[in-house]
Structure formats: C-alpha cells, structure tokens
Amino acid sequence: MAYGSAADPDGRREGRDEVHYRARAACADGRTLQLLVVNISPHGFMARCEADVGEGDRLAVTLPCVGAVPADVRWALGGRIGCELASPLGLASYYELLATITR
C-alpha cells in the first residue's frame, strides 16, 4: 500500500492506493453519476466518469464504510476526474474502506 509514504512524484501530499471500485456520486444539480474509482487516498481519488463534470464541481460520492462524502473536482480530462475530499478520512475509516473495496 502506498499510504504513509512521503509525497509522491506528482507532488501530492501522499501516494494513492490503486483500486477498481464502482461508485455513485450526486451532483449539486441533482444528477446522479456512475464513477469507476481507480485510485484513492484519505484526501482524494481519481475516477473514470463519462458524464460532463468540470473543475470546481462539488460531488457527494458514496463509499462503503464512510457513506456519502463531499468532494471537489480539481481537474477533469478525457473521461477522468481528480477529486479532493472536503474533509480527509481518518486512518481507521480509510483502512476499513480500503479493505472493503479491495476484497
């Protein structure tokens, strides 16, 4: 697992764990999106998304163990989005989430 490593080469505050998890997200305008989360950390995630989502959009992403989590889209490019969680997940919650989605 990458968590706990020093900042990664992309300049993030921490590494990301590779996953393959289908999640739902709700947009502020009421739309529901289907996401494929491909990497995650306690502070954010990257997902594939076919819907029109742009930088600055706020999503509520539903994740196992932690429920609906607010996240801000920081970038969107070619069907991928990078999101920062509004509040970082605590380590116990993060490890429980990670164990559930990697089973």
C-alpha positions as CSV (number, residue, x, y, z in Angstrom):
1,M,0.0,0.0,0.0
2,A,1.2,3.5,-0.8
3,Y,-0.3,5.2,2.2
4,G,2.1,6.6,4.6
5,S,4.8,7.2,2.0
6,A,6.4,10.6,1.6
7,A,4.9,12.9,-1.1
8,D,4.7,11.1,-4.4
9,P,6.5,12.3,-7.5
10,D,3.3,14.0,-8.8
11,G,3.5,16.5,-5.9
12,R,0.6,15.0,-3.9
13,R,0.9,15.1,-0.1
14,E,0.8,11.2,-0.2
15,G,0.6,8.3,-2.6
16,R,-2.6,6.7,-3.8
17,D,-3.7,3.2,-3.5
18,E,-4.8,1.5,-6.8
19,V,-8.4,0.2,-6.7
20,H,-11.2,-0.7,-9.1
21,Y,-14.4,0.3,-7.4
22,R,-17.7,1.4,-9.0
23,A,-19.3,4.2,-7.0
24,R,-22.2,6.6,-7.3
25,A,-22.0,10.3,-6.9
26,A,-24.6,13.0,-6.7
27,C,-24.0,16.5,-8.3
28,A,-25.3,19.7,-6.8
29,D,-27.8,20.0,-9.7
30,G,-29.4,16.6,-8.7
31,R,-27.7,14.4,-11.4
32,T,-26.5,11.0,-10.3
33,L,-23.2,9.9,-11.8
34,Q,-21.5,6.5,-12.1
35,L,-17.8,6.5,-11.3
36,L,-15.1,4.0,-11.6
37,V,-12.6,4.9,-8.8
38,V,-9.1,3.8,-9.9
39,N,-7.0,5.2,-7.1
40,I,-7.7,6.7,-3.7
41,S,-6.1,8.2,-0.6
42,P,-7.5,9.7,2.6
43,H,-7.5,13.1,0.9
44,G,-8.9,12.3,-2.6
45,F,-9.3,10.0,-5.6
46,M,-9.2,9.7,-9.3
47,A,-12.1,8.2,-11.2
48,R,-13.3,7.5,-14.7
49,C,-16.6,9.3,-15.5
50,E,-18.5,9.5,-18.8
51,A,-20.7,12.4,-17.6
52,D,-19.9,16.1,-18.2
53,V,-18.2,17.1,-14.9
54,G,-15.8,20.0,-14.6
55,E,-13.2,21.6,-12.4
56,G,-14.9,23.2,-9.4
57,D,-18.0,20.9,-9.3
58,R,-19.0,19.6,-5.9
59,L,-20.0,15.9,-5.7
60,A,-21.2,13.7,-2.9
61,V,-19.5,10.3,-3.5
62,T,-21.0,7.3,-1.8
63,L,-18.3,4.9,-0.5
64,P,-18.6,1.8,1.7
65,C,-18.0,2.2,5.4
66,V,-18.0,6.0,5.2
67,G,-21.2,6.8,3.3
68,A,-21.7,9.9,1.2
69,V,-18.5,12.0,1.2
70,P,-18.4,15.6,-0.3
71,A,-15.6,16.0,-2.8
72,D,-14.5,18.9,-5.1
73,V,-13.5,18.1,-8.7
74,R,-9.9,19.6,-9.0
75,W,-9.4,18.5,-12.6
76,A,-11.3,16.8,-15.5
77,L,-9.6,15.4,-18.6
78,G,-10.6,12.8,-21.2
79,G,-13.2,11.0,-19.1
80,R,-11.2,11.1,-15.9
81,I,-11.6,13.3,-12.9
82,G,-9.4,14.1,-9.9
83,C,-11.2,14.9,-6.7
84,E,-10.2,16.2,-3.3
85,L,-12.4,15.2,-0.3
86,A,-13.8,18.1,1.6
87,S,-12.5,16.5,4.8
88,P,-9.8,13.9,4.9
89,L,-10.8,10.4,6.0
90,G,-9.4,9.3,9.4
91,L,-6.9,6.4,9.1
92,A,-9.2,3.8,10.7
93,S,-12.0,4.7,8.4
94,Y,-9.7,4.8,5.4
95,Y,-8.2,1.4,6.1
96,E,-11.7,-0.1,6.6
97,L,-12.8,1.4,3.3
98,L,-9.7,0.2,1.5
99,A,-10.1,-3.3,2.9
100,T,-13.8,-3.4,1.7
101,I,-13.2,-2.1,-1.8
102,T,-10.1,-4.3,-2.5
103,R,-11.8,-7.6,-1.5
